[in-house]
Amino acid sequence: MKTKSSVSPTNSASAETARALPETLQAHLRTLGLTYMEEHAASAAQQAAREGHAHLSYLETLATGEAARAHDRCVARRLAAARFPVSKTMAGWNWSWPKKINRMHFEHLLQLGFLQEHANVVLLGPTGVGKTHLACALGHAACLQRHAVLFAPAIDVVNRLSAAHSAYQLAAEIKRYETPRVLVLDELGYLPLDKRGGELLFQVISKRYERGSTIITSNIAFKQWPGIFANDATMTSALLDRLLHHAEVVLIEGESYRSAKPK
């Protein structure tokens, strides 16, 4: 984000600015963590004097730059904490590849209105059509708006919960998946779950119900989900009831990116 005092933050420029600032002011800015102001205060003051800017305009310039830097730091932390397997955004998406997808629907989801309603998103389609890419793109968009996001393959979540259960630390591990504003559960159904695994994942979905948004990718149609959860139709019905009560379902059809080439 550019500001009115677009000064290149090189080491030499920073050193000159540091020398130009009164030591007390420099120390205060550093203590407060106002690194942008520390680096640019002197040069912005010189520019303001040359161009006849008022004091408040000068302060606004510095505050704008500081806010932009704080935003960038926050987004970087959110992206790191999300643990995406790779960085995926819509810039790398090819709309002409899937045989079928509602583009208008998904682009509306990218505006993240569903987060305000604590609604979920389920991406359904065969292997290799880009479900994980789209889920990561939604998560990335949420990070840019400074929301807490966590990405995890569904089977990894179950394995961690199972280990935590054996170590009498289940509550703390469930909290890990309950807390983020957005939880991305990838590849649900690629491997079937035993009864305990299904029950543990059910607890996560239940805890997040109407508290946070869960994005799920799966290659299994809803009517076949009992097969994922050890053929427990009752538990599967209860899980789907919570998951789909407030949900946006995106159906994707097409060939696998990995096994075929675009024509």
C-alpha angles and dihedrals in degrees: 000000000000124000134193089266099055096176119165107245096222121155093250093049090049090051092051091048091049090053091048095052120083107256094238093052091046091051092049093049091049092048090051091048092241094146096159092054091046092053098041108028096095097044091044090051090052091049092047090051092049094048097038096241118171121245094256091051089053090050091047090054092053094043091050091053092046092050091049091051092048089050092050091050091049093049091048090053092048092050092049092047092049091067096211110185089229134355108267125175134161088262087079097044123109110209092190093062106071113075089220133014133135100241095183091052094051094044087054089053089054087067085067097224088142089069091066089057094043086238126160133232123216119192111199126186146106123294117289102018095116104267093139091047091054093044090052091047090055090047091048090051089052091051090053087058088051097251121148110251133181125190121198137155107249093236091053090053091052092047092050092047091048092051091047090050090054090049093048090245099109097121092056092047093049088051088058090062097034097056107060117092087227126030117188112202106191129201099005107184099022086110123026119240128227119234095269092046090052092049092050093051089046088058091055093050091047093049091051095046108128090347103080141359121262122199114201130187119198140161092206124092115236093249089061096049094101085071089060092053101051091273090291099152094180095054092042091052091050092048093049090047090059096038097048099037088091106015145131113214119203116194117202126189130184147084124305116272089218098052102038140038126230112261 
